[in-house]
């Protein structure tokens, strides 16, 4: 395989890992929000909303940071 083909495969693998990482971060923050709502908030969905938004914000920050590093 040529060097150019190997580089494309490497970028594809990195982008796949970034997507999986983003999904895992959002999932964990949603689960944290659910747990907080069940234990500390009677019937409200405040923590799950904040957890989801925080998970999306953190994962987007990490995606932007990693893709900028990938393009250098």
N, C-alpha and C positions, 0 to 999 in steps of 0.2 A: 504494500500500500504506500502511496506517495506521502510525502510530508504534508501536503495540502489536505489530502483526504483524512489523514490522522488528526490534523488540527480541527477539522470540521466535526469529527466524531467526538473529540474532546469537548468542544463548545456545546455540542448537543447534550452530552452527559452532564455538563455543569448546569445548563439551563433546566434539565430535567430534575436535578437535585435541588435547584432553587425553587422550583414549583412544589416539590414534595415538602421542602422545608417551610414554605409559606402555608401550605395546607396543615401541617403539623402544628405550627404556631397558633393559627386561628383556632384549630380544634381544641388545643389545650386551654386557651383563654376562654372559649365558650364553655368547656367543662368546668373551669374554675368559677365562671359566672353562675352556672347552674348550681354548683355546690354552695356558693355563697348565698344564693337566693333561697335554697332549701334550708340552710342552717341559720341565716341571720335576717331574712326578709320574708315576712309572712304573706305569701301570695302575690307579691309584686315581682316584676321582671327587670328591676333596675340594674342589678349586677350583671345579668346576662347581656344586657344592652351595652353597658360599659365595657364588659369583658370582650365582647365581639369587636367593638370599635377599637379598643386598645390593641387587640390581636391583629386586626387589619392594618392599623397604623404602624405597628412594629414590623410586621412582615413586609409592608411596602417599603419602609425605610431600609430594611436589610436587602430587599431585591434591588432597589436603586443603587445601594452601595456596592453590591456584588456585580451588577451588570456594568457599572462604571469601571470597576477594577478589571472586568473581563475585556472591555474595549480598549484598554491601554496597552 
